[in-house]
Amino acid sequence: MNSKIGGSIAIALLAIYVYLVVLGCLTVDCALAPACTRHPVAAFNEGMAQYLAELGGLVSALVIAELAITRPGETPAVRMLEPHATDKARRRLRLVAIAYLVVWFFAGAAAFLFGLGHPLVLPPLTGVGQSWFGIAVAAAYAYLGVRPKKA
């Protein structure tokens, strides 16, 4: 039961994070378009910037923590299943876990690319994109089990 509540919270946080990243990208896009009629940067306020940074950190921390304890090739979060879980439950968990990672990846990549291309238009988006890039590399290292060689 607790894993269902925790999973629901994680998905809700991811959804809000994605919404703010998309809004940030649209804000940058509008700021660059002379025909855009709304005031682009004012549409993305300080509260949104703060929540984007906080949610980016929370969602990314969940991703890296989960990938760090998952063996390469294994489905993330598989340990949450009961020992006698059905194949249907295993498939559902695999689908949700992979969807979560894919959505996190594309939202972060969008923030990174928009921030990389136009870093001064919306600095909060640029910061989240840069943070995401570092965390994505760390998550990949953690999942693949890459360890530095001992001297």
Residue frames as a rotation matrix with the C-alpha (Angstrom) as fourth column:
MET 1
0.564 0.825 0.000 0.00
0.825 -0.564 0.000 0.00
0.000 0.000 -1.000 0.00
ASN 2
0.481 -0.440 -0.758 2.76
0.170 -0.802 0.573 2.47
-0.860 -0.404 -0.311 0.91
SER 3
-0.615 -0.737 0.280 4.57
0.397 0.017 0.918 1.83
-0.681 0.676 0.282 -2.37
LYS 4
-0.087 0.669 0.738 1.37
0.981 -0.070 0.178 2.75
0.171 0.740 -0.650 -4.25
ILE 5
0.841 0.371 -0.394 1.10
0.470 -0.861 0.193 6.05
-0.267 -0.348 -0.899 -2.38
GLY 6
0.097 -0.907 -0.409 4.80
0.080 -0.403 0.912 6.75
-0.992 -0.121 0.034 -2.84
GLY 7
-0.597 -0.278 0.753 4.56
0.710 0.255 0.657 5.89
-0.375 0.926 0.045 -6.52
SER 8
0.378 0.825 0.420 1.55
0.913 -0.408 -0.021 8.17
0.154 0.392 -0.907 -6.95
ILE 9
0.744 -0.181 -0.643 3.40
0.174 -0.877 0.448 11.04
-0.645 -0.445 -0.621 -5.28
ALA 10
-0.331 -0.941 0.062 6.46
0.244 -0.022 0.969 10.45
-0.911 0.337 0.237 -7.47
ILE 11
-0.387 0.266 0.883 4.31
0.922 0.126 0.366 10.51
-0.014 0.956 -0.294 -10.62
ALA 12
0.728 0.682 -0.063 2.50
0.684 -0.729 0.025 13.67
-0.028 -0.061 -0.998 -9.49
LEU 13
0.409 -0.666 -0.624 5.82
0.050 -0.666 0.744 15.42
-0.911 -0.336 -0.240 -8.84
LEU 14
-0.596 -0.616 0.515 7.10
0.510 0.206 0.835 14.34
-0.620 0.761 0.192 -12.23
ALA 15
0.075 0.722 0.687 3.94
0.991 -0.132 0.031 15.67
0.113 0.679 -0.726 -13.91
ILE 16
0.874 0.206 -0.440 4.34
0.316 -0.929 0.193 19.09
-0.369 -0.307 -0.877 -12.26
TYR 17
-0.037 -0.977 -0.209 8.04
0.083 -0.212 0.974 19.12
-0.996 0.019 0.089 -13.18
VAL 18
-0.524 -0.103 0.845 7.25
0.803 0.270 0.531 18.32
-0.283 0.957 -0.059 -16.82
TYR 19
0.556 0.798 0.232 4.55
0.830 -0.548 -0.105 21.00
0.043 0.251 -0.967 -16.87
LEU 20
0.727 -0.314 -0.611 7.02
0.038 -0.869 0.493 23.62
-0.686 -0.382 -0.620 -15.61
VAL 21
-0.411 -0.888 0.208 9.73
0.264 0.102 0.959 22.53
-0.873 0.449 0.192 -18.06
VAL 22
-0.239 0.402 0.884 7.28
0.971 0.108 0.213 22.71
-0.010 0.909 -0.416 -20.97
LEU 23
0.817 0.557 -0.148 6.05
0.566 -0.824 0.024 26.12
-0.109 -0.103 -0.989 -19.81
GLY 24
0.316 -0.803 -0.506 9.65
0.001 -0.533 0.846 27.28
-0.949 -0.268 -0.167 -19.52
CYS 25
-0.584 -0.523 0.620 10.47
0.567 0.283 0.773 26.05
-0.580 0.804 0.131 -23.03
LEU 26
0.183 0.742 0.645 7.35
0.968 -0.249 0.013 27.77
0.170 0.622 -0.764 -24.42
THR 27
0.812 0.047 -0.582 8.37
0.288 -0.899 0.331 30.95
-0.508 -0.436 -0.743 -22.61
VAL 28
-0.230 -0.958 -0.169 11.82
0.092 -0.195 0.976 30.86
-0.969 0.209 0.133 -24.20
ASP 29
-0.480 0.114 0.869 10.27
0.851 0.301 0.431 30.10
-0.212 0.947 -0.242 -27.57
CYS 30
0.595 0.786 0.166 7.87
0.802 -0.593 -0.068 33.06
0.045 0.174 -0.984 -27.24
ALA 31
0.548 -0.456 -0.701 10.66
0.127 -0.784 0.608 35.39
-0.827 -0.422 -0.372 -26.12
LEU 32
-0.537 -0.832 0.138 12.53
0.204 0.030 0.978 34.59
-0.818 0.554 0.154 -29.33
ALA 33
-0.356 0.506 0.786 9.52
0.935 0.181 0.307 35.04
0.013 0.844 -0.537 -31.64
PRO 34
-0.997 -0.063 -0.055 8.81
0.063 -0.998 -0.001 38.63
-0.054 -0.005 0.999 -32.66
ALA 35
-0.493 0.870 -0.008 5.18
-0.281 -0.150 0.948 37.76
0.824 0.469 0.318 -33.43
CYS 36
-0.416 0.333 -0.846 4.48
0.787 0.597 -0.152 36.46
0.455 -0.730 -0.511 -29.90
THR 37
0.000 0.553 0.833 1.82
0.047 -0.832 0.553 38.71
0.999 0.039 -0.027 -28.36
ARG 38
0.914 0.328 -0.238 2.09
0.238 0.041 0.970 37.76
0.328 -0.944 -0.041 -24.70
HIS 39
0.421 -0.799 0.429 4.86
-0.854 -0.508 -0.109 39.00
0.305 -0.320 -0.897 -22.43
PRO 40
0.396 -0.169 -0.903 6.98
-0.193 0.946 -0.261 35.84
0.898 0.278 0.342 -22.48
VAL 41
-0.576 -0.745 -0.337 9.22
0.150 0.309 -0.939 36.00
0.803 -0.592 -0.067 -19.44
ALA 42
-0.617 0.423 0.663 6.52
-0.774 -0.478 -0.416 37.42
0.141 -0.770 0.622 -17.16
ALA 43
0.413 0.798 -0.440 4.47
-0.691 0.589 0.420 34.27
0.594 0.131 0.794 -17.84
PHE 44
0.318 -0.420 -0.850 7.13
0.510 0.832 -0.221 32.31
0.800 -0.363 0.479 -15.95
ASN 45
0.666 0.058 0.743 7.19
-0.411 -0.803 0.432 33.84
0.622 -0.593 -0.511 -12.47
GLU 46
-0.271 -0.855 0.442 9.55
-0.844 -0.010 -0.536 33.48
0.463 -0.518 -0.719 -9.50
GLY 47
0.133 0.403 0.905 7.38
-0.801 0.582 -0.141 30.86
-0.584 -0.706 0.401 -7.83
MET 48
0.969 0.219 -0.115 7.48
-0.239 0.712 -0.660 28.71
-0.062 0.667 0.743 -10.94
ALA 49
0.320 -0.931 -0.177 11.24
-0.509 -0.012 -0.861 29.12
0.799 0.366 -0.478 -11.14
GLN 50
-0.322 -0.421 0.848 11.65
-0.947 0.139 -0.290 28.03
0.004 -0.896 -0.443 -7.52
TYR 51
0.431 0.566 0.702 9.36
-0.561 0.778 -0.283 25.02
-0.707 -0.272 0.653 -7.88
LEU 52
0.869 -0.190 -0.456 11.06
-0.348 0.421 -0.838 24.02
0.351 0.887 0.300 -11.13
ALA 53
-0.122 -0.991 0.056 14.42
-0.700 0.045 -0.712 23.89
0.703 -0.126 -0.700 -9.37
GLU 54
-0.316 0.041 0.948 13.04
-0.879 0.363 -0.309 22.06
-0.356 -0.931 -0.079 -6.33
LEU 55
0.682 0.649 0.338 11.07
-0.456 0.738 -0.497 19.51
-0.572 0.184 0.799 -8.33
GLY 56
0.625 -0.550 -0.555 13.98
-0.519 0.238 -0.821 19.00
0.583 0.801 -0.137 -10.70
GLY 57
-0.426 -0.825 0.371 16.11
-0.816 0.174 -0.551 18.09
0.391 -0.537 -0.747 -7.72
LEU 58
-0.103 0.474 0.875 13.50
-0.761 0.529 -0.375 15.83
-0.640 -0.704 0.306 -6.13
VAL 59
0.869 0.485 -0.098 12.66
-0.416 0.610 -0.674 13.94
-0.267 0.627 0.732 -9.30
SER 60
0.409 -0.800 -0.439 16.30
-0.545 0.172 -0.821 13.59
0.732 0.575 -0.366 -10.30
ALA 61
-0.428 -0.550 0.718 17.26
-0.903 0.225 -0.366 12.41
0.039 -0.804 -0.593 -6.82
LEU 62
0.365 0.649 0.668 14.62
-0.585 0.718 -0.378 9.70
-0.725 -0.253 0.641 -7.05
VAL 63
0.909 -0.037 -0.416 15.91
-0.363 0.422 -0.831 8.63
0.206 0.906 0.370 -10.46
ILE 64
0.031 -0.988 -0.149 19.56
-0.648 0.094 -0.756 8.46
0.761 0.120 -0.637 -9.43
ALA 65
-0.326 -0.108 0.939 18.78
-0.896 0.351 -0.271 6.74
-0.300 -0.930 -0.212 -6.13
GLU 66
0.635 0.651 0.416 16.70
-0.463 0.752 -0.470 4.09
-0.618 0.106 0.779 -7.86
LEU 67
0.835 -0.350 -0.425 19.21
-0.311 0.336 -0.889 3.52
0.454 0.874 0.172 -10.66
ALA 68
-0.097 -0.937 0.336 22.09
-0.891 -0.069 -0.449 3.31
0.444 -0.343 -0.828 -8.18
ILE 69
-0.380 -0.022 0.925 20.53
-0.709 0.649 -0.276 0.31
-0.594 -0.760 -0.262 -6.44
THR 70
0.759 0.647 0.073 19.25
-0.403 0.554 -0.728 -1.40
-0.511 0.524 0.682 -9.58
ARG 71
-0.131 -0.802 0.583 21.43
0.191 0.557 0.808 -3.99
-0.973 0.217 0.080 -11.26
PRO 72
-0.560 -0.116 -0.820 22.18
-0.713 -0.437 0.549 -3.35
-0.422 0.892 0.162 -14.94
GLY 73
-0.825 0.306 -0.475 19.49
-0.221 0.599 0.770 -4.93
0.519 0.740 -0.427 -17.08
GLU 74
-0.621 0.623 -0.476 17.06
0.783 0.475 -0.402 -5.20
-0.024 -0.622 -0.783 -14.17
THR 75
0.088 0.753 0.652 13.84
0.525 -0.592 0.612 -3.18
0.847 0.288 -0.447 -14.00
PRO 76
-0.831 -0.326 0.451 14.10
-0.153 -0.645 -0.748 -0.25
0.535 -0.691 0.486 -11.59
ALA 77
-0.370 0.657 0.656 11.87
-0.926 -0.316 -0.206 -0.55
0.072 -0.684 0.726 -8.51
VAL 78
-0.032 0.369 -0.929 11.43
-0.350 0.866 0.356 -4.32
0.936 0.337 0.101 -8.96
ARG 79
-0.839 -0.358 -0.409 12.22
0.238 0.434 -0.869 -4.80
0.489 -0.827 -0.279 -5.28
MET 80
-0.710 0.633 0.308 8.89
-0.699 -0.581 -0.418 -3.12
-0.085 -0.512 0.855 -4.44
LEU 81
0.063 0.756 -0.651 6.98
-0.695 0.502 0.514 -6.14
0.716 0.420 0.558 -5.70
GLU 82
0.426 0.156 0.891 5.94
-0.789 0.546 0.282 -8.90
-0.442 -0.823 0.356 -3.39
PRO 83
-0.576 -0.761 0.298 7.82
-0.538 0.627 0.564 -12.18
-0.616 0.164 -0.771 -3.89
HIS 84
-0.530 0.448 0.720 4.75
0.565 0.820 -0.095 -13.84
-0.633 0.356 -0.688 -5.40
ALA 85
-0.175 0.455 -0.873 3.80
-0.447 -0.827 -0.341 -10.98
-0.877 0.331 0.348 -7.72
THR 86
0.545 0.478 0.689 2.05
0.396 0.578 -0.714 -11.90
-0.739 0.662 0.126 -10.95
ASP 87
-0.406 -0.658 0.634 3.55
0.868 -0.061 0.492 -11.45
-0.285 0.750 0.596 -14.37
LYS 88
0.334 0.626 0.705 0.94
0.756 -0.624 0.197 -8.77
0.563 0.467 -0.682 -15.00
ALA 89
0.938 -0.028 -0.344 2.15
0.240 -0.664 0.708 -6.82
-0.249 -0.747 -0.617 -11.95
ARG 90
0.028 -1.000 0.000 5.77
0.538 0.015 0.843 -7.17
-0.842 -0.024 0.539 -13.11
ARG 91
-0.300 -0.078 0.951 4.90
0.939 -0.199 0.280 -5.91
0.167 0.977 0.133 -16.61
ARG 92
0.709 0.640 0.297 2.93
0.555 -0.766 0.325 -3.00
0.435 -0.066 -0.898 -15.18
LEU 93
0.713 -0.522 -0.467 5.82
0.250 -0.433 0.866 -2.02
-0.655 -0.734 -0.179 -12.91
ARG 94
-0.293 -0.852 0.434 8.28
0.755 0.072 0.651 -2.27
-0.586 0.518 0.623 -15.79
LEU 95
0.023 0.401 0.916 6.05
0.887 -0.431 0.167 -0.06
0.462 0.808 -0.366 -17.97
VAL 96
0.931 0.364 -0.037 5.62
0.330 -0.792 0.514 2.59
0.158 -0.490 -0.857 -15.26
ALA 97
0.448 -0.837 -0.314 9.32
0.349 -0.160 0.923 2.60
-0.823 -0.523 0.221 -14.36
ILE 98
-0.413 -0.605 0.681 10.45
0.857 -0.004 0.516 2.89
-0.309 0.796 0.520 -17.97
ALA 99
0.322 0.610 0.724 7.84
0.763 -0.620 0.184 5.56
0.561 0.493 -0.665 -18.72
TYR 100
0.907 -0.021 -0.421 8.98
0.310 -0.642 0.701 7.53
-0.286 -0.766 -0.576 -15.67
LEU 101
0.007 -0.996 -0.085 12.61
0.472 -0.072 0.879 7.41
-0.882 -0.047 0.469 -16.79
VAL 102
-0.349 -0.092 0.933 11.75
0.935 -0.105 0.339 8.31
0.067 0.990 0.122 -20.39
VAL 103
0.668 0.649 0.364 9.60
0.596 -0.759 0.262 11.27
0.446 0.042 -0.894 -19.37
TRP 104
0.740 -0.476 -0.475 12.30
0.230 -0.485 0.844 12.47
-0.632 -0.734 -0.249 -16.94
PHE 105
-0.236 -0.894 0.381 14.93
0.715 0.105 0.691 12.09
-0.658 0.436 0.614 -19.65
PHE 106
-0.194 0.184 0.964 13.05
0.908 -0.337 0.247 14.05
0.370 0.923 -0.102 -22.32
ALA 107
0.876 0.483 0.012 11.93
0.431 -0.793 0.430 16.81
0.217 -0.372 -0.903 -19.95
GLY 108
0.524 -0.758 -0.389 15.48
0.246 -0.303 0.921 17.26
-0.816 -0.578 0.028 -18.71
ALA 109
-0.362 -0.654 0.664 16.92
0.833 0.092 0.545 17.10
-0.418 0.751 0.512 -22.22
ALA 110
0.328 0.557 0.763 14.46
0.800 -0.594 0.090 19.79
0.503 0.581 -0.640 -23.34
ALA 111
0.959 -0.017 -0.282 15.47
0.176 -0.743 0.646 22.03
-0.220 -0.669 -0.710 -20.43
PHE 112
0.127 -0.992 0.001 19.13
0.429 0.056 0.902 21.40
-0.894 -0.114 0.433 -21.22
LEU 113
-0.323 -0.268 0.907 18.81
0.942 -0.003 0.335 22.10
-0.088 0.963 0.254 -24.95
PHE 114
0.619 0.580 0.529 16.68
0.601 -0.784 0.157 25.24
0.505 0.221 -0.834 -24.54
GLY 115
0.885 -0.337 -0.320 19.07
0.090 -0.551 0.830 26.49
-0.456 -0.763 -0.457 -21.84
LEU 116
-0.046 -0.946 0.320 22.08
0.638 0.219 0.738 25.64
-0.768 0.238 0.594 -23.95
GLY 117
-0.174 0.035 0.984 20.74
0.958 -0.226 0.178 27.45
0.229 0.973 0.005 -26.99
HIS 118
0.085 0.306 0.948 19.42
0.113 -0.948 0.296 30.51
0.990 0.082 -0.115 -25.15
PRO 119
-0.324 -0.304 -0.896 20.97
0.804 0.410 -0.430 30.65
0.498 -0.860 0.111 -21.67
LEU 120
-0.975 -0.163 -0.151 20.05
0.219 -0.815 -0.536 34.24
-0.036 -0.555 0.831 -20.83
VAL 121
-0.498 0.851 0.163 16.39
-0.246 -0.320 0.915 34.18
0.831 0.416 0.369 -21.84
LEU 122
0.666 0.702 0.251 15.16
-0.499 0.171 0.849 32.15
0.554 -0.691 0.464 -18.85
PRO 123
-0.292 -0.941 0.171 18.05
-0.765 0.123 -0.632 31.45
0.574 -0.315 -0.756 -16.42
PRO 124
-0.048 0.270 0.962 16.00
-0.837 0.514 -0.186 29.13
-0.544 -0.814 0.202 -14.15
LEU 125
0.924 0.382 0.013 15.41
-0.298 0.741 -0.602 26.78
-0.240 0.552 0.798 -17.09
THR 126
0.425 -0.858 -0.288 19.09
-0.486 0.052 -0.872 26.95
0.764 0.511 -0.395 -18.01
GLY 127
-0.334 -0.562 0.757 20.08
-0.934 0.088 -0.347 26.05
0.128 -0.823 -0.554 -14.44
VAL 128
0.365 0.552 0.750 17.71
-0.607 0.751 -0.258 23.11
-0.706 -0.361 0.610 -14.30
GLY 129
0.947 -0.017 -0.320 18.95
-0.271 0.491 -0.828 21.88
0.171 0.871 0.461 -17.67
GLN 130
0.062 -0.998 -0.028 22.58
-0.662 -0.020 -0.749 22.07
0.747 0.065 -0.662 -16.59
SER 131
-0.286 -0.090 0.954 21.83
-0.904 0.356 -0.237 20.28
-0.318 -0.930 -0.183 -13.32
TRP 132
0.720 0.638 0.273 19.85
-0.488 0.745 -0.455 17.63
-0.494 0.195 0.848 -15.16
PHE 133
0.650 -0.515 -0.559 22.76
-0.476 0.297 -0.828 16.94
0.592 0.804 -0.052 -17.50
GLY 134
-0.405 -0.856 0.321 25.15
-0.786 0.146 -0.601 16.26
0.467 -0.495 -0.732 -14.63
ILE 135
-0.164 0.436 0.885 22.61
-0.764 0.511 -0.394 14.11
-0.624 -0.741 0.249 -12.82
ALA 136
0.834 0.482 -0.270 21.81
-0.534 0.577 -0.618 12.17
-0.142 0.660 0.738 -16.00
VAL 137
0.174 -0.859 -0.481 25.48
-0.561 0.315 -0.765 11.32
0.809 0.403 -0.428 -16.43
ALA 138
-0.626 -0.391 0.674 25.73
-0.778 0.252 -0.576 10.28
0.055 -0.885 -0.462 -12.77
ALA 139
0.274 0.817 0.507 22.54
-0.738 0.517 -0.434 8.19
-0.617 -0.255 0.745 -13.08
ALA 140
0.776 -0.041 -0.629 23.91
-0.507 0.553 -0.662 6.41
0.375 0.832 0.408 -16.14
TYR 141
-0.311 -0.947 -0.076 27.18
-0.609 0.260 -0.749 5.68
0.730 -0.186 -0.658 -14.33
ALA 142
-0.446 0.197 0.873 25.27
-0.830 0.275 -0.486 4.42
-0.335 -0.941 0.041 -11.29
TYR 143
0.607 0.786 0.117 23.01
-0.662 0.581 -0.474 2.15
-0.440 0.210 0.873 -13.32
LEU 144
0.728 -0.370 -0.577 25.81
-0.361 0.508 -0.782 0.75
0.582 0.778 0.237 -15.47
GLY 145
0.933 -0.338 -0.125 27.99
0.293 0.511 0.808 0.18
-0.209 -0.791 0.576 -12.42
VAL 146
0.424 -0.816 0.393 30.87
0.342 -0.257 -0.904 2.29
0.839 0.518 0.170 -13.73
ARG 147
0.913 -0.232 -0.336 33.41
0.293 -0.200 0.935 2.71
-0.284 -0.952 -0.115 -10.97
PRO 148
0.653 -0.750 -0.106 36.71
-0.714 -0.562 -0.419 4.57
0.255 0.349 -0.902 -11.09
LYS 149
0.504 -0.577 -0.642 39.82
0.296 0.814 -0.500 2.39
0.812 0.062 0.581 -11.16
LYS 150
0.957 -0.254 -0.144 41.72
0.095 -0.192 0.977 2.18
-0.276 -0.948 -0.160 -7.92
ALA 151
0.625 -0.778 -0.069 45.22
-0.627 -0.446 -0.639 3.56
0.466 0.443 -0.766 -8.08
